[in-house]
Amino acid sequence: MRQMLRDRRAFSPVFSTVLMILMVTIGMSLVFAYFVGFSRDFQLGPGSAVAELIEVEDVWFHDNQITITLYSYGKVDSVNVNTLYINDVRVQDFTNVQLIKSSSPLSQHGEVTVADPFPDASGLPYRFRLVTKRGSVFETEYLKP
């Protein structure tokens, strides 16, 4: 009887092992749920930027205005161009362009018309940098006739 009173254990080894496995399982489930949510948000936001592809088809210089024709051929459904730089100068009066992918190839085209920031720069190269909402950057260079 005396030996039974000295041998006191709060939990049995089996019960403590089951409790530890339960705690680890719950912890890993929480980490997995966080990771799935994080990766989904990343794929919908900046992570989908790798699937954006824009081609500058043509650039027209006329009457102190520049018209840029764009074509979207990436895997994402829509591309929003929200920032435009010409020779590293941000164009302020620029309306956002949205290129939407659908069954019609015409919907994947878009035009940007902006005032020419350098109207007297005939024969000089113009470097255009288009930045999308997801953060993709597309650059091209054209010579002004």
C-alpha positions in Angstrom: 0.0 0.0 0.0 2.8 2.3 0.8 4.4 1.8 -2.5 1.2 2.7 -4.3 1.0 6.0 -2.6 4.6 6.9 -3.6 4.1 6.0 -7.2 1.9 8.9 -8.2 1.7 9.8 -11.9 -0.6 12.6 -13.1 -1.2 10.9 -16.5 -0.6 7.5 -17.9 2.1 7.4 -20.7 -0.6 6.3 -23.2 -2.9 9.2 -22.4 0.0 11.8 -22.6 1.1 10.3 -26.0 -2.4 10.6 -27.4 -2.7 14.2 -26.0 0.6 15.2 -27.6 -0.4 13.7 -31.0 -3.7 15.6 -30.8 -1.9 18.9 -30.1 0.6 18.4 -33.0 -2.3 17.5 -35.4 -4.3 20.6 -34.4 -1.2 22.8 -34.7 -0.3 21.5 -38.2 -3.9 21.9 -39.3 -3.8 25.6 -38.3 -0.5 26.1 -40.2 -1.8 24.3 -43.3 -5.0 26.4 -43.3 -3.0 29.6 -43.1 -0.7 28.4 -45.8 -3.5 27.5 -48.2 -5.2 30.9 -47.7 -1.9 32.7 -48.1 -1.0 30.9 -51.3 -4.5 31.4 -52.8 -4.3 35.2 -52.1 -0.8 35.2 -53.6 -1.9 33.5 -56.7 -4.8 35.8 -57.2 -2.6 38.9 -56.6 1.1 39.4 -57.3 1.7 35.7 -57.9 -0.5 35.8 -61.0 1.8 38.5 -62.5 4.0 35.8 -64.1 1.0 34.7 -66.2 0.5 38.2 -67.6 1.9 38.8 -71.1 1.4 42.1 -73.0 2.8 42.9 -76.4 3.1 46.5 -77.6 1.9 46.0 -81.2 2.4 49.5 -82.5 3.1 53.1 -81.4 1.8 56.0 -83.4 3.1 59.6 -83.0 0.6 62.1 -84.4 -0.5 65.7 -83.5 1.6 65.8 -80.3 -0.1 62.6 -79.1 1.1 59.1 -78.8 -1.2 56.1 -79.3 0.1 52.7 -78.0 -1.7 49.6 -79.2 -1.5 46.7 -76.8 -2.3 43.0 -77.0 -2.7 40.6 -74.1 -1.8 36.9 -74.7 -1.2 35.6 -71.2 -3.0 33.0 -69.2 -4.9 35.5 -66.9 -8.4 36.6 -67.8 -7.8 40.3 -67.5 -4.8 42.7 -67.4 -5.1 46.2 -66.0 -2.4 48.6 -67.1 -2.4 51.4 -64.5 1.0 53.1 -64.8 2.8 54.4 -67.9 6.4 55.8 -68.1 7.8 57.5 -71.1 11.6 57.9 -70.9 11.4 57.3 -67.1 8.9 60.1 -66.7 5.5 59.0 -65.3 2.6 60.1 -67.4 0.0 61.7 -65.2 -3.0 62.1 -67.5 -3.2 58.4 -68.2 -6.4 56.4 -68.2 -6.2 52.8 -67.0 -6.5 50.2 -69.7 -8.1 46.8 -69.1 -7.5 44.0 -71.5 -10.0 41.2 -71.0 -9.5 37.7 -72.4 -12.6 36.2 -74.0 -13.6 34.1 -77.0 -13.2 37.2 -79.2 -9.6 38.1 -80.0 -10.5 41.7 -80.4 -11.2 42.1 -76.7 -7.6 41.3 -76.0 -6.5 44.5 -77.7 -6.4 47.9 -76.2 -5.2 51.4 -77.0 -3.6 54.1 -74.8 -3.6 57.7 -76.1 -1.5 60.2 -74.1 -0.1 63.7 -74.8 3.5 63.6 -76.0 5.7 64.8 -73.1 8.5 65.6 -75.6 6.8 67.2 -78.6 10.1 68.4 -80.2 12.1 65.2 -79.9 11.9 64.0 -83.5 14.2 61.1 -84.4 14.9 60.3 -80.7 14.1 57.0 -79.1 11.1 56.7 -76.8 11.3 54.1 -74.0 7.8 53.0 -72.8 7.4 51.2 -69.6 3.9 49.8 -68.8 3.2 48.6 -65.2 0.1 46.4 -64.5 -2.0 46.3 -61.4 -0.4 43.0 -60.4 3.1 44.5 -60.7 4.3 43.2 -64.1 6.6 45.5 -66.0 6.7 45.6 -69.8 9.2 47.8 -71.7 9.7 48.6 -75.3 11.5 51.3 -77.3 10.4 53.1 -80.5 11.9 55.9 -82.5 9.9 59.0 -83.1 9.8 59.8 -86.8 
